[in-house]
Amino acid sequence: MNNQPEMPTPDTPQLLLEHHLKALRLPTILREYDKVARQCAAEQVDFPRYLLRLTELELVDRDRRATERRIRQAKFPVVKSLDSFDFLAIPSANKTLVLDLARCEFLSRKENVLLLGNSDPATFCTSSLHD
Protein backbone atom coordinates (compact mmCIF):
# COMPACT_ATOMS: atom_id res chain seq x y z
CA MET A 1 0.00 0.00 0.00
CA ASN A 2 1.14 3.45 -0.88
CA ASN A 3 0.43 6.04 1.83
CA GLN A 4 1.33 9.01 -0.33
CA PRO A 5 -1.59 11.32 -1.21
CA GLU A 6 -2.72 11.35 -4.81
CA MET A 7 -1.35 14.19 -6.86
CA PRO A 8 -4.11 16.44 -8.17
CA THR A 9 -4.49 16.46 -11.91
CA PRO A 10 -4.61 19.70 -13.89
CA ASP A 11 -8.36 19.19 -14.28
CA THR A 12 -9.04 18.93 -10.52
CA PRO A 13 -9.72 22.66 -9.88
CA GLN A 14 -12.03 22.84 -12.91
CA LEU A 15 -13.92 19.72 -11.82
CA LEU A 16 -14.29 21.05 -8.29
CA LEU A 17 -15.44 24.45 -9.56
CA GLU A 18 -18.05 22.83 -11.78
CA HIS A 19 -19.22 20.66 -8.88
CA HIS A 20 -19.53 23.71 -6.60
CA LEU A 21 -21.37 25.76 -9.24
CA LYS A 22 -23.86 22.91 -9.68
CA ALA A 23 -24.29 22.60 -5.91
CA LEU A 24 -24.86 26.36 -5.64
CA ARG A 25 -27.33 26.20 -8.54
CA LEU A 26 -25.49 28.70 -10.73
CA PRO A 27 -26.08 27.15 -14.17
CA THR A 28 -25.31 30.25 -16.20
CA ILE A 29 -21.97 30.82 -14.50
CA LEU A 30 -21.22 27.12 -14.97
CA ARG A 31 -22.00 27.38 -18.67
CA GLU A 32 -20.31 30.74 -19.32
CA TYR A 33 -17.33 31.13 -16.93
CA ASP A 34 -14.70 29.77 -19.30
CA LYS A 35 -15.89 31.79 -22.31
CA VAL A 36 -16.17 34.99 -20.26
CA ALA A 37 -12.72 34.35 -18.74
CA ARG A 38 -11.22 34.12 -22.22
CA GLN A 39 -12.98 37.31 -23.33
CA CYS A 40 -11.87 39.16 -20.21
CA ALA A 41 -8.29 37.96 -20.64
CA ALA A 42 -8.28 39.15 -24.25
CA GLU A 43 -9.69 42.52 -23.17
CA GLN A 44 -7.40 42.72 -20.12
CA VAL A 45 -10.40 43.06 -17.82
CA ASP A 46 -9.63 42.85 -14.10
CA PHE A 47 -10.98 40.12 -11.84
CA PRO A 48 -13.82 42.11 -10.17
CA ARG A 49 -15.18 43.07 -13.60
CA TYR A 50 -14.92 39.43 -14.70
CA LEU A 51 -17.00 38.42 -11.69
CA LEU A 52 -19.41 41.28 -12.39
CA ARG A 53 -19.97 40.04 -15.95
CA LEU A 54 -20.58 36.50 -14.73
CA THR A 55 -23.01 37.52 -12.01
CA GLU A 56 -24.89 39.85 -14.37
CA LEU A 57 -25.31 36.97 -16.83
CA GLU A 58 -26.57 34.74 -14.02
CA LEU A 59 -29.06 37.36 -12.81
CA VAL A 60 -30.43 38.05 -16.29
CA ASP A 61 -30.77 34.36 -17.07
CA ARG A 62 -32.34 33.65 -13.67
CA ASP A 63 -34.89 36.42 -14.24
CA ARG A 64 -35.68 35.03 -17.70
CA ARG A 65 -36.15 31.50 -16.35
CA ALA A 66 -38.37 32.77 -13.51
CA THR A 67 -40.57 34.61 -15.99
CA GLU A 68 -40.83 31.53 -18.20
CA ARG A 69 -41.67 29.39 -15.16
CA ARG A 70 -44.43 31.80 -14.04
CA ILE A 71 -45.90 31.83 -17.54
CA ARG A 72 -45.90 28.00 -17.65
CA GLN A 73 -47.47 27.82 -14.18
CA ALA A 74 -50.20 30.26 -15.23
CA LYS A 75 -51.23 27.75 -17.93
CA PHE A 76 -52.31 30.44 -20.37
CA PRO A 77 -54.12 28.89 -23.34
CA VAL A 78 -51.95 30.96 -25.69
CA VAL A 79 -48.84 32.92 -24.79
CA LYS A 80 -48.68 36.29 -26.49
CA SER A 81 -46.24 39.17 -26.31
CA LEU A 82 -45.90 42.61 -27.83
CA ASP A 83 -43.20 41.20 -30.11
CA SER A 84 -45.89 39.29 -31.99
CA PHE A 85 -48.61 41.95 -31.80
CA ASP A 86 -49.83 42.99 -35.24
CA PHE A 87 -50.18 46.76 -35.01
CA LEU A 88 -51.20 46.89 -38.68
CA ALA A 89 -54.35 44.89 -37.85
CA ILE A 90 -55.48 47.71 -35.56
CA PRO A 91 -54.22 50.88 -37.25
CA SER A 92 -55.86 53.12 -34.67
CA ALA A 93 -53.68 51.63 -31.90
CA ASN A 94 -50.94 54.03 -30.90
CA LYS A 95 -47.88 51.79 -31.18
CA THR A 96 -45.55 54.32 -29.55
CA LEU A 97 -47.85 54.64 -26.54
CA VAL A 98 -48.30 50.86 -26.21
CA LEU A 99 -44.55 50.28 -26.26
CA ASP A 100 -44.00 53.16 -23.83
CA LEU A 101 -46.51 51.66 -21.41
CA ALA A 102 -44.86 48.25 -21.78
CA ARG A 103 -41.61 49.72 -20.43
CA CYS A 104 -43.52 50.59 -17.22
CA GLU A 105 -41.63 53.85 -16.78
CA PHE A 106 -44.83 55.38 -15.44
CA LEU A 107 -44.20 53.39 -12.26
CA SER A 108 -40.93 55.13 -11.44
CA ARG A 109 -42.59 58.47 -12.22
CA LYS A 110 -45.45 57.48 -9.87
CA GLU A 111 -48.04 58.13 -12.57
CA ASN A 112 -51.39 56.41 -12.91
CA VAL A 113 -52.54 54.65 -16.07
CA LEU A 114 -56.21 54.20 -16.84
CA LEU A 115 -57.26 51.81 -19.60
CA LEU A 116 -60.83 52.14 -20.82
CA GLY A 117 -62.73 49.97 -23.22
CA ASN A 118 -64.72 46.82 -23.68
CA SER A 119 -63.69 43.74 -21.76
CA ASP A 120 -63.44 41.80 -25.03
CA PRO A 121 -59.88 40.40 -25.00
CA ALA A 122 -59.43 41.37 -28.64
CA THR A 123 -60.12 45.03 -27.97
CA PHE A 124 -59.53 45.65 -24.27
CA CYS A 125 -55.85 46.59 -24.37
CA THR A 126 -56.02 48.60 -27.53
CA SER A 127 -59.33 50.43 -27.19
CA SER A 128 -57.93 53.10 -24.91
CA LEU A 129 -54.71 53.44 -26.83
CA HIS A 130 -56.19 54.76 -30.04
CA ASP A 131 -55.09 58.11 -31.38
C-alpha positions, 0 to 999 in steps of 0.5 A, spaced: 500 500 500 502 506 498 500 512 503 502 518 499 496 522 497 494 522 490 497 528 486 491 532 483 491 532 476 490 539 472 483 538 471 481 537 478 480 545 480 475 545 474 472 539 476 471 542 483 469 548 480 463 545 476 461 541 482 460 547 486 457 551 481 452 545 480 451 545 488 450 552 488 445 552 482 449 557 478 447 554 471 449 560 467 456 561 471 457 554 470 455 554 462 459 561 461 465 562 466 470 559 461 468 563 455 467 569 459 474 568 462 477 568 455 474 574 453 476 578 459 483 575 458 483 578 451 480 585 453 485 585 459 479 586 464 480 585 471 478 580 476 472 584 479 469 586 472 470 578 470 465 576 476 461 582 475 460 580 468 458 572 470 453 575 475 450 579 471 449 573 466 446 569 471 441 574 474 439 576 467 438 568 465 435 567 472 430 572 471 428 570 464 427 562 467 423 565 472 418 569 468 418 563 463 416 558 469 411 563 471 408 563 464 408 555 464 405 555 471 399 560 469 397 555 464 395 560 459 391 557 453 396 561 448 402 565 450 402 572 447 407 578 447 408 585 444 413 582 439 408 578 436 402 583 436 400 585 429 399 593 429 397 593 422 391 589 424 389 595 428 391 601 425 388 606 430 392 603 436 398 608 438 404 603 437 408 608 440 404 609 446 403 601 447 410 600 447 412 606 452 406 603 457 410 596 456 416 599 459 412 601 465 416 607 466 410 610 469 411 606 475 418 610 477 414 616 475 409 614 480 403 616 474 397 612 474 394 609 467 387 608 466 385 603 460 378 604 458 374 599 453 370 593 452 372 587 456 373 583 449 380 580 449 381 582 442 379 590 444 380 591 451 388 593 451 387 597 444 381 600 445 384 606 450 390 606 446 387 609 439 389 616 437 
